[in-house]
Amino acid sequence: MMSGHTDMVLVDKKGIRIDGRTADQHRQFKVEAGVLNNADGSAYVEIGKNKVLAAVYGPRECHPRHLQNPNKAIIQCKYNMQAFSVSDRKRPGPDRRSIEISKITAEALENVVLTELYPRASIDVYIEILQANAGTRCAGLTAASVALADAGIPMRDIVPACAAGKADGKVLLDLNKEEDNYGEADVPIAIVPSTDEIVLLQMDGNMTRKEFDKAISMAVGACHELYDIQKDALKRRYSTKKEEVEEDE
């Protein structure tokens, strides 16, 4: 939750943030595909200190049946923060925030998954936040997208997500925990890189139109960098699977 009030210097006079980054630098990205053997598709993502695991099951028959859509599959997403993911220990179980993030993640993914190929089916996406440090909805969506591709589910494209925001009066890319807690604004965004279509856009806090446009531009640029890392992870996964098949033969 953003307060905009702290004695902490989030950005110094030289424009350096508390974690040593400049305003337009994102945290380190790491993406691995196919990390779980028992899921149809899976991925592990690190964005800074965030550690996120995603698993996909399906397409499979949708239960309960009253949720079935005769024209397309539905995407059922469950975002969950583990109790140990934050230092002050989160209360176990779903809360209002996790329900909201589950919903917007599913809606973002519905824009790229070819759901019309699987009428009456369900594609189930599970996102587990193992360690949280601001930006978990973006990390979760990024992981879920790679897990769907790993499951072999037809998609228009994979979806990267990143946030920008404002702290100490400066527009910053990829806020860390302190910037998110005490900054003035946070803008998570997810795109379809092949078209630059925005499939998730939220805003918490206040910005001028000029600041907002700058934040969007910075976040979209970072999404394209993350997209390359997502593709590389899937290529490595494909190469490994191909080698395993050749060894079996």
C-alpha positions, 0 to 999 in steps of 0.5 A: 500500500502506497503512503507517499510519506517516509523519512527514508531517501528513496532516490538520492540527489544523483538519481540513485535508488536505495538498491543502487539502480537508476530510475530507468533500470529494472531489477534482474529477470530470471525465467525457467520453464518446465520446472514441475514434472507433475504439471502440464506446464510450469515456470519459475520466475524471479524479478528482483527478490520476488520468487514465483512458481506457476503451474498449468493443468489442462485443457481438461473437462470443466468442473463444476459443469455449470461453469462450462462455456459451450463455445470456448474454454475458461481460464481459472486462475488462483494467485496465492501468497505463501504465509512465509513469502513476506517478513511479517507473515501473511495470514494463510488462505485467499483474501480480497487482494489475491482474489482480485489478482487472480481475476485480472490475471485470468482476464489478461491471459484470455486475450492471448490463449486460443480458448475457442479451440477447447469448448467446455474445457477449463485451463487451470493456472496456479500461481504461488508467490514464494517470496514477495518484494513488490511487483508480484502480480507482474511476476505471477502473470509473467510466470503463468504465461510461460507455463501456458506455453510450456503446456503446449496450449495455443496462444497468440503470444506470450505475455510479459508484465512489469510495473513503473511508478513514482517515488520521491517525485521521480518516475521509476521503473520496476518499484522495489518494496520500499518504493512501493510502500512509500512512493506516490504511484504504482502502475503495473502493465502487461502487453502482447509484445507482437502488437504492443496491445495492453492486456493489464493496466492498473494504477494505484496513486497519483501521477500527472499525464506526462508522468503517466505516459513516461511510466507506461513507456518505461514499463513497455520497454522493460516488458520487451526485454522480459519477453526475450528472456521468456522466449529464451527460457522456452527455447531451452526447455524445448532443446532439453525435451528434444534431447530427452526424446533422442536419448529415448530413441 
